Amino acid sequence: MSRPLLALPKAHLHLHFTGSMRHSTLIELAIDHGVHLPDALVQDWPPQLRATDERGWFRFQRLYDIARSVLRRPEDVYRLLREAAEDERAEGSRWLEIQVDPSGYAQRFGGLTPTLELMLDAAERAAKQVGVGMAVIVAANRTRHPLDARTLARLATQYQDRGVIGFGLSNDERRGRARDFDGAFRIAKRAGLLAVPHGGELLGAVSVAECVDDLDADRVGHGVRAAENARLMERLADRQIACEVCPLSNVGLGVVERPEDVPLRRLFDAGVPIALGADDPLLFGARLLPQYELARDVYGFRDAELAELARQSIRSSAAPDSLKKELLTEIDTWLAG
């Protein structure tokens, strides 16, 4: 009999702040704040998305911005992160690294610094209440000017003792080359933050290579298109640079047509470390556990391989060494059982 995936300890390294919101919470907050939601976020949820062209990405971004608009009070932020931690715990995730661009909320919460402090306080409180480790990745928006990214990188470095562990780069990679943001990533890396840019989602293997070569990435958000280049996969494996693979997000945005087309098995067999992620459950309709279920049911991962996926997520995380050791031991126990 297959072992229960709920009981498999794991880390979740690719989850966006707004996209982590429960659908029920989106509906409740929209009613509370008088925000009109389009049908795609109500009766037609989860929305039908395809972001491989400009119009499709614009629609995805528009829905994301509408969802962001319901978070208007500090208590909304505290609620979102508490519920995110509860959902992680319910799926066997014991460590969460949640990614946020505070500039998207700065006008609402008094500026960049107060916004980040609010989110860090909410994350710390949620972690204590729920018993799930939680850290924050500050992410720049690649559709904005690289100088904005440098501002965010400097801000991130000032809050390492409050739970910021990494610096990221998100949004449509077709609208901002990774190398344009190398200055911001140098600031982050010099301070000891992990470099975790998105790449290899809507663009091919060259996008992943730029993250590695120009940004000195420790992990790559998505990275699935690395499977198109055998030499690049060798480099990722040799340097143990993890790809944060989000299969159902790849399908939802049209990166691939079907779950079967996500090259998870190819990356894994090439020795590339993998951390499965959910990306934006609010828009794709699935959290972390279904990604592991896909690995078992669609990609044919046996329990020993599923245990190794979970180990890779933990090893690739910024969790404290003591927690890593504890979770790795629990994975061995899960497999032995």
C-alpha positions in Angstrom: 0.0 0.0 0.0 1.1 3.5 -0.8 2.1 5.6 2.3 -0.2 8.6 3.0 1.3 11.8 1.4 -0.4 13.9 4.1 1.9 12.4 6.6 5.1 13.0 4.5 7.0 16.0 6.1 7.9 18.5 3.4 8.9 22.1 2.8 7.0 24.6 0.6 9.4 27.0 -1.1 7.3 28.5 -3.9 4.1 30.3 -2.7 3.2 33.9 -3.4 1.6 36.0 -0.7 -1.7 37.1 -2.5 -1.9 33.8 -4.3 -1.9 31.8 -1.0 -5.3 33.3 0.0 -8.1 30.8 0.5 -10.9 31.3 -2.1 -13.5 31.5 0.7 -11.4 34.3 2.3 -11.3 36.2 -0.9 -15.1 36.1 -1.1 -15.6 37.1 2.5 -13.1 40.0 2.3 -14.6 41.2 -1.0 -18.0 41.4 0.6 -16.6 43.2 3.7 -14.8 45.8 1.7 -17.3 46.2 -1.1 -15.0 44.9 -3.8 -16.7 43.6 -6.9 -15.2 40.3 -8.1 -15.5 39.1 -11.7 -17.2 35.8 -12.4 -13.8 34.2 -12.9 -13.1 34.6 -9.2 -16.6 33.6 -8.0 -18.8 31.1 -9.8 -16.3 30.3 -12.5 -13.4 29.7 -10.1 -10.7 28.5 -10.6 -10.4 30.7 -13.7 -9.5 29.4 -17.1 -6.1 30.9 -17.7 -3.5 30.9 -20.5 -0.7 33.3 -20.2 1.5 32.4 -23.1 0.5 35.5 -25.0 0.3 39.1 -23.8 -3.5 39.2 -23.6 -3.5 36.0 -21.5 -0.8 37.3 -19.1 -2.7 40.6 -18.8 -5.9 38.7 -17.8 -3.9 36.7 -15.2 -2.3 39.8 -13.8 -5.7 41.6 -13.7 -7.3 38.9 -11.7 -4.3 38.8 -9.3 -4.5 42.6 -8.8 -8.2 42.3 -8.0 -7.5 39.7 -5.5 -4.8 41.8 -3.9 -7.3 44.7 -3.6 -9.3 42.9 -0.9 -6.4 43.0 1.5 -7.0 46.4 3.0 -6.4 46.2 6.8 -3.6 44.8 8.9 -6.0 42.2 10.3 -6.5 40.9 6.7 -2.8 40.3 6.4 -2.7 38.5 9.8 -5.6 36.4 8.7 -4.1 35.5 5.3 -0.8 34.3 6.8 -2.5 32.4 9.7 -4.7 30.6 7.2 -1.7 29.9 4.9 0.2 28.3 7.9 -2.9 26.3 8.8 -3.2 25.0 5.2 0.5 24.1 5.1 0.1 22.1 8.4 -2.9 20.3 7.0 -0.9 19.1 4.0 2.1 17.9 5.9 4.3 21.0 5.1 6.4 22.0 8.1 8.4 24.9 6.6 7.0 27.6 4.4 8.9 30.3 2.5 6.3 32.8 1.3 7.2 35.4 -1.4 6.0 39.0 -1.4 6.6 42.2 -3.2 5.8 44.8 -0.5 5.6 47.6 -3.1 2.2 46.2 -4.1 0.8 47.1 -0.7 3.0 50.0 0.3 0.5 52.7 -0.5 -2.1 50.9 1.6 0.0 50.2 4.7 2.1 53.4 5.0 5.1 52.7 2.8 7.6 49.9 2.0 9.1 49.5 5.4 5.9 49.5 7.5 4.4 47.1 4.9 7.3 44.6 5.2 7.3 44.9 9.0 3.6 44.2 9.1 4.1 41.1 7.0 7.0 39.8 9.0 5.1 40.3 12.2 2.1 38.5 10.8 4.3 35.6 9.6 6.0 35.3 13.0 2.7 35.2 14.8 1.2 32.7 12.4 4.2 30.4 12.8 3.9 30.4 16.5 0.1 30.0 16.5 0.1 27.1 14.1 3.5 25.4 14.6 4.8 25.7 11.1 8.1 27.3 10.4 7.8 30.4 8.2 10.1 32.8 6.5 9.7 35.5 3.9 11.3 36.1 0.5 11.2 39.7 -0.7 10.6 39.7 -4.5 11.2 42.4 -7.0 8.9 42.8 -10.0 10.8 42.4 -13.3 8.3 44.6 -15.1 9.5 47.6 -13.0 12.8 49.5 -13.2 15.9 47.7 -11.9 16.5 50.6 -9.5 13.2 49.6 -7.8 14.7 46.2 -7.3 17.8 47.6 -5.7 15.6 49.5 -3.2 13.8 46.3 -2.3 17.1 44.4 -2.0 18.5 46.9 0.4 15.3 46.8 2.4 15.4 43.0 2.5 18.9 42.9 3.9 17.8 45.1 6.8 15.3 42.4 8.0 17.3 39.2 8.0 17.0 39.0 11.8 13.2 39.3 11.4 12.7 36.5 9.0 13.7 37.6 5.5 15.8 34.8 4.1 15.9 35.4 0.3 15.5 37.9 -2.6 13.4 37.0 -5.6 12.4 38.2 -9.0 8.9 37.5 -10.3 6.3 38.4 -13.0 6.5 37.9 -16.7 10.0 37.0 -17.6 9.4 38.1 -21.2 9.3 41.7 -20.0 12.5 41.9 -18.0 15.8 40.0 -18.6 17.4 38.5 -15.5 20.7 40.2 -16.2 19.1 43.6 -15.9 18.6 43.0 -12.2 22.1 41.8 -11.3 22.9 44.8 -9.2 19.9 44.1 -6.9 21.0 40.5 -6.5 24.6 41.4 -5.7 23.3 43.5 -2.8 21.2 40.6 -1.6 23.9 38.0 -2.0 26.6 40.1 -0.3 24.3 40.3 2.7 23.8 36.5 2.8 20.3 36.3 1.4 19.4 33.4 -0.9 18.9 34.4 -4.6 15.7 32.8 -5.8 14.6 34.4 -9.1 11.9 33.1 -11.4 13.1 31.7 -14.7 12.3 29.0 -17.3 8.6 29.3 -17.2 7.3 31.3 -20.1 10.8 31.5 -21.7 13.1 28.6 -22.4 16.3 27.2 -21.0 18.2 30.4 -21.6 16.1 32.1 -19.0 17.2 29.6 -16.4 20.8 30.0 -17.5 20.6 33.8 -17.0 19.4 33.3 -13.5 22.3 31.0 -12.8 25.0 33.0 -14.6 23.9 36.6 -14.0 22.1 36.4 -10.7 24.1 33.6 -9.0 20.8 31.8 -8.2 20.6 29.4 -5.3 17.3 28.2 -6.5 15.2 28.9 -9.6 11.5 29.6 -9.4 9.8 27.1 -11.8 12.9 26.3 -14.0 11.0 23.5 -15.9 12.3 24.7 -19.2 15.8 23.7 -18.1 14.7 20.2 -19.2 15.1 21.4 -22.8 18.9 21.6 -22.4 20.8 18.5 -21.1 24.0 20.5 -20.4 22.0 23.0 -18.3 20.5 20.2 -16.3 24.0 18.8 -15.6 25.1 22.2 -14.3 22.0 22.5 -12.0 22.7 19.0 -10.7 26.4 19.6 -10.2 25.8 22.8 -8.3 22.7 21.5 -6.6 20.6 24.4 -7.7 17.0 23.5 -7.0 14.1 24.2 -9.3 10.9 25.1 -7.6 8.5 23.1 -9.9 4.8 24.0 -9.8 3.1 21.5 -12.1 -0.5 22.6 -11.9 0.6 26.3 -12.3 2.4 25.2 -15.5 -0.8 23.8 -16.8 -2.9 26.7 -15.7 -0.8 29.2 -17.4 -0.4 27.2 -20.6 3.3 26.5 -20.2 2.3 22.9 -21.0 -1.0 21.5 -22.2 -1.4 18.6 -19.7 0.1 17.6 -16.3 1.8 14.7 -18.2 3.8 17.2 -20.2 5.6 18.8 -17.2 9.2 17.4 -17.3 9.4 16.6 -13.6 10.6 13.1 -14.2 13.3 14.2 -16.6 14.6 16.8 -14.2 14.6 14.4 -11.3 16.3 11.6 -13.2 19.0 14.1 -14.3 19.8 14.8 -10.6 18.4 18.3 -10.5 17.1 19.1 -7.0 13.4 19.8 -7.0 11.1 21.6 -4.5 7.5 21.1 -5.5 5.4 24.2 -5.1 1.8 25.5 -5.6 2.7 29.0 -6.8 -0.8 30.7 -6.6 -3.4 28.3 -5.3 -6.0 31.1 -5.3 -5.8 31.2 -9.1 -4.9 27.6 -9.9 -7.2 25.9 -7.4 -4.6 23.5 -5.9 -2.2 23.8 -2.9 0.9 21.7 -2.2 -0.5 18.2 -1.6 -1.9 17.8 -5.2 1.5 18.4 -6.6 2.8 15.4 -4.7 -0.2 13.4 -5.7 0.6 14.2 -9.4 4.2 13.0 -8.8 2.8 9.7 -7.6 -0.2 9.2 -9.9 1.0 10.9 -13.2 4.8 10.9 -13.1 5.1 7.4 -11.5 7.2 8.4 -8.5 7.5 5.5 -6.0 7.4 6.2 -2.3 11.2 6.2 -2.0 11.3 8.8 -4.8 8.6 10.9 -3.1 10.6 10.8 0.1 13.6 12.1 -1.9 11.5 14.9 -3.3 10.5 15.9 0.2 14.2 15.7 1.3 15.2 17.9 -1.6 12.6 20.5 -0.6 14.0 20.6 2.9 17.7 20.6 1.9 17.0 23.5 -0.5 15.2 25.5 2.1 16.5 28.1 4.6 15.1 26.3 7.5 17.4 26.1 10.6 19.7 23.1 10.6 18.1 21.6 13.6 14.7 21.6 11.9 16.2 20.2 8.7 17.7 17.3 10.7 14.4 16.7 12.5 12.3 16.7 9.3 14.8 14.5 7.4 14.6 11.9 10.3 10.8 12.0 10.1 10.9 11.4 6.4 13.0 8.3 7.0 10.5 7.2 9.5 7.6 7.8 7.0 9.4 5.7 4.4 10.3 2.9 6.9 6.6 2.8 7.9 
